[in-house]
């Protein structure tokens, strides 16, 4: 057995210095996952503090919060934390408690700031604002008919992103992530399918990226040079005529020039949910991917490696990672600088600590979760059934987050169908309470 001094360093445990000077203590991050735990006024709660304390104790060097919305009329789901203005004393105190819990292990907690745009559920807002009046192309009327933003409204939203970031720093969060992926508002501006504008905010890629770049500039001016700013960006929308991989490469270069500290690579939207890791739902119109990628588990690693040829800023890749071998390979091959973990930490918040001391892998629960009984699973070939199955499995993970926050323990015995019902009931009750 070699002496301790000769033991190879664990790549997962290696600190990472960011361009702004901040240091992540290791290469594992909890990726952003929606919590639905705010109070009806959109304030953080004791449940959120408990949840992020558990994740802080779990060993990841970086935690990224779920969507904190800059507009209370444009939520990703009921229960989002809302920062559409500077909070009152109670709101600041609640955010400070969440930040203190999320950083108590010596790691980082970054606030993800977002606006859902046309992907606001119709139960929240039947006529959400968006770049253009292009509805989400999904059956079931989950989303309403959007209304195009005016230029004055766009500029107001840029300011709101800045105010939210300033509030994050003031209340103890150690960084922010600007959500420009997954079909939310900033991603909608980037997409020529969703953005049909003919003014300075649409048309060319430079114009379509204008809002994102102005948000980055406003946030940097608000938080200063030494505060980490991340952007979550689609590698592609995986839709014909959408935001293409070549566009992503160009925008990533602009973000590096603008001083972004960490770029998280993801992909897809509600219309083409590559980010949801749904069994049987393969993205369409996507660039060729190496066969070895599937073996390595993480689809977006190859995209990140391609970006690496033109970028020097650190890259984070989230989605699909379960084995320590795959994570280590992604780091050592240059495919990622930070490994994002999501679903595994819903049922096992201590997963990162286990990996750091040598565990081989994390649990892949979704292989055991099905909405339909076995004799009817052949129906999963129908696209609508696929979507229902995928969303039900996602709601099972929402239920685990809720259980962790309320009891400190997951509730893995609940079925996806029961989780779907429970989360929807809670969302309806939250909306009723919010509206008085």
PEPEMO-V847415 format. One line per field, one symbol per residue. ss: DSSP state (H for helix, E for strand, C for the rest). phi: phi as a letter, one per 20 degrees, with the letter a starting at -180 (. if undefined). A space follows every 10 residues. Layout:
# PEPEMO-V847415
ss=???
phi=???
This chain:
# PEPEMO-V847415
ss=CCCHHHCCCC HHHCCEECCC CCEECCCEEE CCCCCCCCCC CCCCCHHHHH HHHHHHHCCC CEEECCCEEC CCCCCCCCCC EECCCCCCHH HHHHHHHHHH HHCCCCCEEE EEEECCHHHC ECCCCCCCEE CCCCCCCCCC CCECCCEECC HHHHHHHHHH HHHHHHHHHH CCCCEEEEEE CCCCHHHHHH CCCCCCCCCC CCCCHHHHCH HHHHHHHHHH HHHCCCCEEE EEEECCCCCC CCCCHHHHHH HHHHHHHCCC CEEEEECCCC CCCHHHCCCC CCCCCCCCCC HHHHHHCCCC HHHHHHHHCC CCCEEEEECC CCEHHHHHHH HHCCCCCEEE ECCHHHHCCC HHHHHHCCCC ECCCHHHHCC CCCHHHHHHH HCHHHHHHHH HHHHHHHHHH HHHHHHHCCC CCCCCHHHHH HHHHHHHHHH HHHHCC
phi=.ffgfefgfe gfeffceegf ofcefbedce ffcfdmdfff enefcfffff ffffffffof fcddffgdee bfecefagnf fdceafffff ffffffffff ffdfenedcd eedbbflfef gffebfcfeb gbfdffecfo lfceefdffe fffffffgff gffffffgff dofdrcceec cmnfgfffff effeddfddf dbnffgffeg fgfffgffff fednfddfcd cecffaemcg nefegfffgf fgfffffenf ebdeebanbf fbeffelegn defeldfgcf fffffendff fffffffgfc cdffddccpn fcefffffff ffenfadcee dcggefdbfe gggfffdogf adfdfffddb fefgfdffff fegffgffff fffgfffgff fffgfecncf cfefegfffg ffffffffff ffffem
